[in-house]
Amino acid sequence: MHLTFEGALVEVDQEVKQGDSIGLSGNTGLAGFPHLNLVMTREMEYPYESFPVTFKNTLSNERSLAGGISYPAYEYGLDK
């Protein structure tokens, strides 16, 4: 959600691997600043059931990203 206009870099049912780019952050919709809401689901039915995700530049957290911690956002195209 809130990707830049036409910023989705993957298609429905496309398999992605660790390190693949999936979208370009933006502020479409009712967003006041560029950001990304990411929800991982196994099925595309509503109501959906999500599962936790941890990114390589974050602390390991079995319940997803840790609250109250700021994580770095890198400029598009930079591999840190």
C-alpha positions in Angstrom: 0.0 0.0 0.0 1.0 3.6 -0.6 3.5 2.8 -3.4 4.5 5.4 -5.9 2.3 5.6 -9.0 2.8 2.3 -10.9 5.4 1.4 -8.3 4.6 -2.3 -8.0 7.5 -4.3 -9.4 5.9 -7.7 -9.1 2.7 -9.3 -10.3 0.0 -11.4 -8.5 1.3 -14.9 -7.9 4.9 -14.0 -8.9 7.5 -15.8 -6.9 10.0 -13.5 -5.2 13.2 -14.4 -3.5 15.2 -12.8 -0.8 16.8 -9.6 -2.1 14.2 -9.0 -4.9 12.8 -5.6 -5.2 9.0 -5.7 -4.9 7.9 -2.0 -5.0 8.8 1.7 -4.9 7.8 3.6 -1.8 5.5 6.5 -2.3 2.6 8.3 -0.7 -0.5 7.4 -2.8 -3.9 7.3 -1.1 -4.3 9.0 2.3 -0.6 9.1 3.1 1.1 12.2 4.4 4.6 11.1 3.5 6.3 8.3 1.5 6.2 4.9 3.2 5.2 1.3 2.7 2.7 -0.9 4.5 3.6 -4.5 3.9 1.4 -7.4 4.8 2.4 -10.9 3.9 -0.4 -13.4 3.4 -0.8 -17.0 2.1 -4.2 -16.4 0.5 -5.7 -13.4 -1.3 -9.1 -13.8 0.4 -10.6 -11.4 2.8 -10.3 -11.5 5.7 -6.7 -12.5 5.2 -4.3 -14.1 7.6 -0.9 -12.5 7.7 2.4 -13.9 9.0 5.4 -12.1 10.5 8.3 -10.8 8.3 11.7 -9.7 9.3 14.1 -7.8 7.0 17.9 -8.3 6.7 18.6 -4.8 8.1 16.4 -5.3 11.2 16.8 -7.1 14.5 15.6 -10.7 14.5 12.0 -10.7 15.9 9.8 -13.7 15.7 6.7 -11.4 15.7 8.0 -9.2 12.9 9.5 -5.7 13.3 10.1 -4.6 16.8 7.9 -1.7 18.0 9.6 1.6 19.1 12.7 1.0 17.0 13.7 3.1 14.0 15.0 1.1 11.0 17.1 2.7 8.3 15.5 3.3 4.8 18.1 3.2 2.1 17.9 5.2 -1.1 16.4 3.2 -4.0 19.1 1.2 -5.7 21.6 1.2 -2.9 22.4 -2.3 -1.6 23.5 -2.1 2.1 
